[in-house]
Amino acid sequence: MGIFWDSQNDEPRWGRIVFAIVALLLLVVFVLASFVTVPPGHRGVVVRFGAVQEHVLGEGLYTIQPFVEHVETMSVRTEKYEVKASAASKDLQDTKTTVALNFHLEANSVNEIFQKLGRDFETTIIAPSVQEVVKATAANFNAEELITNRAVAKKQIEDAL
């Protein structure tokens, strides 16, 4: 009768049916795992067996080698990062400020950033840099000058960052 039916007693061959269903499901999983989408405003970092590859994927649909490669997406949009900073002025007065920093990743360097810093680069690089710049800048002014020359202090912090 066919490959799924026993010709002698007209009963289905359950072993072959189950095997065919499992094979079909595995094929569907393999095909679906072969495609990856990089959303707008992001870049894709290709990781093959744990090693970051040199090429960066732009926005769009790509095929990858399933179970060998995967793609980590990283935003290249301008983002705002706020950090609270405290420092001592020249006359040893404690100052507290909140610094808002707008930044974006260079699209062609996201693979390097992902490899060297990971996804948590904001707390690894940005926050300590802001703290250090605020401390260095505040030390150049006494407390009164920080208030009266706020624009100058702000400009120095911007330039240093």
Buried (B, 14 or more C-beta within 10 A) or exposed (E): EEEEBEEEEEEEBEEBEEEEEEEEEEEEEEEEBBEBEBEEEBBBBBBEEEEBBEEBBEBEEBEBEBEEBBBBBBEBEEEEBEBEBEBEBEEEBEBEBEBEBEEEBEEEBBBBBBEEEEEEBBEEBBBEBBBBBBBEBBEBBBBEBBEEBEEBBEEBBEEEB
